[in-house]
């Protein structure tokens, strides 16, 4: 007897969901997608990881065209990983700063790549 009542409640919930969906105005799929992209509460968060590191060495510029570089040893990587970045950075006040040898830094890597769609 209880099983029959549960089925009725499930059917009513499904019917209510269908009625709610049918009450919405008809819209092309592309318009629905555009509407979702404009919704500010649905801003996508990209996958990221933050790892500690230490500035291993500062490499002077080889010519005036090339900026100074910094080698950063990343801790917690699978093997000893060294990142080389330009040593022309700005702080939160847009003032130019540069890394010094032995400085402890946090490296954040973010995936902002869009997934490619395959058309069959």
Backbone as numpy.savetxt, mean C-alpha at the origin, in Angstrom:
# Nx Ny Nz CAx CAy CAz Cx Cy Cz
-38.72 -29.75 13.49 -39.54 -28.57 13.49 -38.67 -27.31 13.49
-37.59 -27.28 14.28 -36.72 -26.13 14.34 -36.02 -25.88 13.01
-35.69 -26.95 12.35 -34.99 -26.83 11.08 -35.85 -26.09 10.07
-37.14 -26.37 10.06 -38.05 -25.73 9.13 -38.13 -24.22 9.39
-38.14 -23.81 10.66 -38.20 -22.39 11.01 -36.91 -21.67 10.58
-35.76 -22.32 10.75 -34.49 -21.72 10.34 -34.45 -21.49 8.83
-35.00 -22.45 8.08 -35.04 -22.29 6.64 -35.92 -21.12 6.23
-37.04 -20.94 6.90 -37.93 -19.82 6.60 -37.25 -18.49 6.89
-36.54 -18.40 8.01 -35.84 -17.17 8.36 -34.75 -16.87 7.34
-34.03 -17.89 6.89 -32.99 -17.72 5.89 -33.59 -17.24 4.57
-34.74 -17.84 4.18 -35.41 -17.43 2.95 -35.88 -15.98 3.04
-36.39 -15.58 4.19 -36.86 -14.20 4.38 -35.69 -13.22 4.28
-34.57 -13.59 4.86 -33.39 -12.72 4.80 -32.91 -12.58 3.36
-32.90 -13.66 2.62 -32.48 -13.61 1.22 -33.44 -12.75 0.41
-34.75 -12.93 0.62 -35.75 -12.14 -0.09 -35.61 -10.66 0.23
-35.33 -10.34 1.49 -35.16 -8.94 1.88 -33.93 -8.34 1.19
-32.86 -9.13 1.08 -31.65 -8.65 0.41 -31.89 -8.41 -1.07
-32.65 -9.31 -1.71 -32.96 -9.15 -3.13 -33.83 -7.92 -3.35
-34.85 -7.73 -2.50 -35.71 -6.54 -2.62 -34.92 -5.26 -2.46
-33.99 -5.26 -1.52 -33.15 -4.07 -1.30 -32.30 -3.77 -2.54
-31.74 -4.81 -3.13 -30.91 -4.64 -4.32 -31.74 -4.16 -5.51
-32.95 -4.70 -5.67 -33.81 -4.30 -6.78 -34.35 -2.89 -6.61
-34.37 -2.38 -5.39 -34.86 -1.02 -5.15 -33.87 0.03 -5.63
-32.62 -0.35 -5.78 -31.61 0.59 -6.25 -31.81 0.86 -7.74
-31.45 2.06 -8.20 -31.59 2.33 -9.64 -30.60 1.49 -10.43
-30.99 1.15 -11.66 -30.10 0.35 -12.51 -28.94 1.22 -12.95
-27.76 0.62 -13.00 -26.56 1.37 -13.31 -25.57 0.45 -14.02
-24.87 1.00 -14.99 -23.86 0.21 -15.70 -22.73 -0.16 -14.74
-22.07 -1.26 -15.04 -20.99 -1.73 -14.18 -19.87 -0.69 -14.09
-19.54 -0.06 -15.21 -18.48 0.95 -15.20 -18.86 2.14 -14.31
-20.14 2.48 -14.29 -20.60 3.59 -13.44 -20.52 3.19 -11.96
-20.84 1.92 -11.65 -20.73 1.46 -10.26 -19.28 1.49 -9.80
-18.37 1.07 -10.68 -16.95 1.07 -10.33 -16.46 2.50 -10.11
-16.86 3.42 -10.99 -16.47 4.82 -10.84 -17.01 5.40 -9.53
-18.22 5.02 -9.17 -18.81 5.48 -7.92 -18.03 4.98 -6.72
-17.59 3.73 -6.77 -16.80 3.17 -5.67 -15.45 3.87 -5.54
-14.85 4.23 -6.68 -13.55 4.90 -6.64 -13.65 6.30 -6.05
-14.81 6.94 -6.19 -15.01 8.29 -5.65 -15.32 8.27 -4.16
-15.71 7.12 -3.64 -16.05 7.01 -2.23 -14.79 7.14 -1.38
-14.70 8.20 -0.58 -13.49 8.48 0.20 -13.28 7.49 1.34
-14.32 6.80 1.77 -14.16 5.84 2.86 -13.53 4.54 2.37
-13.43 4.36 1.05 -12.87 3.14 0.48 -11.49 3.35 -0.10
-10.70 4.24 0.45 -9.35 4.47 -0.04 -8.52 3.21 0.25
-7.93 2.62 -0.79 -7.22 1.36 -0.57 -5.93 1.57 0.20
-5.65 0.63 1.07 -4.37 0.64 1.77 -3.47 -0.37 1.07
-2.28 0.05 0.79 -1.34 -0.80 0.08 -0.54 -1.62 1.08
-0.11 -2.77 0.63 0.72 -3.63 1.47 2.06 -2.94 1.72
2.52 -2.97 2.96 3.81 -2.34 3.27 4.47 -3.07 4.43
5.77 -2.85 4.55 6.54 -3.41 5.65 7.59 -2.39 6.05
7.83 -2.28 7.33 8.85 -1.37 7.85 9.90 -2.19 8.58
11.18 -1.97 8.20 12.28 -2.72 8.79 13.34 -1.75 9.28
14.01 -2.08 10.38 15.09 -1.22 10.84 16.35 -1.42 10.00
17.15 -0.38 9.94 18.39 -0.45 9.19 19.42 0.51 9.75
20.64 0.39 9.26 21.73 1.25 9.69 22.50 1.72 8.46
22.84 3.01 8.45 23.62 3.54 7.33 25.01 2.94 7.41
25.37 2.17 6.40 26.64 1.45 6.38 27.78 2.36 5.91
27.56 3.08 4.82 28.58 4.01 4.34 27.95 5.06 3.44
28.65 6.19 3.33 28.25 7.28 2.47 29.19 7.28 1.26
28.60 7.28 0.08 29.40 7.24 -1.15 29.40 8.62 -1.77
30.58 9.24 -1.90 30.63 10.58 -2.49 30.23 10.55 -3.97
29.74 11.66 -4.50 29.34 11.67 -5.91 30.54 11.47 -6.83
30.32 10.70 -7.91 31.40 10.44 -8.86 31.59 11.62 -9.81
30.54 12.38 -10.02 30.63 13.59 -10.85 29.58 14.57 -10.34
29.56 15.74 -10.93 28.60 16.75 -10.48 27.18 16.37 -10.88
27.01 15.49 -11.86 25.67 15.07 -12.29 25.04 14.08 -11.32
25.86 13.33 -10.60 25.36 12.30 -9.71 25.34 12.81 -8.27
24.25 12.55 -7.54 24.20 12.97 -6.13 24.95 11.99 -5.23
25.18 12.42 -4.00 25.79 11.56 -2.99 24.82 10.40 -2.70
25.35 9.24 -2.38 24.51 8.06 -2.11 24.82 7.52 -0.72
23.88 6.76 -0.19 24.05 6.13 1.12 23.71 4.65 0.99
24.58 3.78 1.52 24.31 2.35 1.59 23.70 2.06 2.95
22.54 1.40 2.95 21.84 1.10 4.19 21.76 -0.41 4.34
22.27 -0.93 5.46 22.18 -2.36 5.77 20.84 -2.60 6.45
19.99 -3.42 5.82 18.65 -3.68 6.33 18.69 -4.89 7.26
18.21 -4.70 8.47 18.16 -5.79 9.45 16.87 -6.57 9.26
16.92 -7.86 9.51 15.73 -8.68 9.41 15.45 -9.18 8.01
16.28 -8.87 7.05 16.10 -9.40 5.69 16.57 -10.84 5.68
16.20 -11.57 4.63 16.58 -12.98 4.53 18.08 -13.17 4.57
18.80 -12.32 3.88 20.25 -12.33 3.93 20.68 -10.88 4.11
21.96 -10.65 4.22 22.42 -9.28 4.42 22.10 -8.46 3.18
21.10 -7.61 3.29 20.67 -6.79 2.16 21.18 -5.36 2.35
21.68 -4.80 1.28 22.16 -3.42 1.28 21.32 -2.65 0.27
20.72 -1.56 0.71 20.00 -0.67 -0.18 20.86 0.55 -0.44
20.89 0.99 -1.68 21.62 2.22 -2.01 20.60 3.26 -2.47
20.55 4.37 -1.75 19.63 5.44 -2.09 20.39 6.74 -2.24
19.77 7.70 -2.93 20.36 9.03 -3.02 20.30 9.67 -1.64
21.34 10.36 -1.27 21.40 10.98 0.05 20.92 12.44 -0.03
19.85 12.65 -0.75 19.23 13.97 -0.85 17.80 13.82 -0.35
17.60 14.02 0.93 16.31 13.81 1.57 15.77 15.12 2.13
14.48 15.13 2.43 13.86 16.29 3.06 13.12 15.83 4.31
13.05 16.72 5.29 12.31 16.39 6.51 10.87 16.89 6.38
10.11 16.81 7.49 8.70 17.19 7.46 8.48 18.68 7.19
9.53 19.49 7.34 9.44 20.94 7.08 10.02 21.30 5.72
10.26 20.29 4.87 10.84 20.44 3.54 12.25 21.05 3.57
12.97 20.83 4.66 14.37 21.24 4.74 15.23 20.07 4.26
16.31 20.38 3.54 17.20 19.32 3.05 18.00 18.73 4.21
18.05 17.41 4.25 18.83 16.69 5.26 19.60 15.58 4.54
20.61 15.06 5.22 21.35 13.93 4.66 21.67 12.95 5.77
21.81 11.70 5.40 22.12 10.65 6.36 23.61 10.66 6.69
23.93 10.25 7.89 25.32 10.14 8.34 25.63 8.68 8.59
26.89 8.31 8.47 27.32 6.93 8.69 26.97 6.50 10.12
26.39 5.33 10.25 26.03 4.78 11.56 24.64 5.18 12.03
23.93 6.02 11.28 22.59 6.46 11.69 21.62 5.29 11.60
20.72 5.20 12.57 19.68 4.17 12.56 18.46 4.74 11.83
17.95 3.96 10.89 16.82 4.41 10.08 15.76 3.31 10.03
14.53 3.70 9.72 13.45 2.76 9.47 13.14 2.82 7.98
13.19 1.67 7.33 12.93 1.57 5.91 11.50 1.04 5.74
10.67 1.79 5.01 9.31 1.35 4.71 9.20 1.08 3.23
8.81 -0.13 2.90 8.61 -0.53 1.50 7.12 -0.70 1.30
6.57 -0.01 0.30 5.13 -0.03 0.03 4.88 -0.56 -1.37
3.87 -1.39 -1.50 3.48 -1.93 -2.80 2.32 -1.10 -3.33
2.60 -0.29 -4.34 1.55 0.50 -4.95 1.23 0.02 -6.35
1.72 -1.16 -6.70 1.51 -1.70 -8.04 0.04 -2.07 -8.22
-0.47 -1.78 -9.38 -1.83 -2.15 -9.73 -1.80 -3.53 -10.35
-2.80 -4.30 -10.04 -2.87 -5.63 -10.62 -3.31 -5.52 -12.07
-2.57 -6.19 -12.92 -2.90 -6.18 -14.33 -4.06 -7.13 -14.59
-4.99 -6.69 -15.39 -6.12 -7.54 -15.74 -5.83 -8.26 -17.03
-6.14 -9.51 -17.06 -5.96 -10.30 -18.27 -7.29 -10.38 -18.99
-7.24 -10.04 -20.25 -8.46 -10.14 -21.06 -8.38 -11.42 -21.86
-9.43 -12.24 -21.75 -9.42 -13.49 -22.49 -10.19 -13.36 -23.78
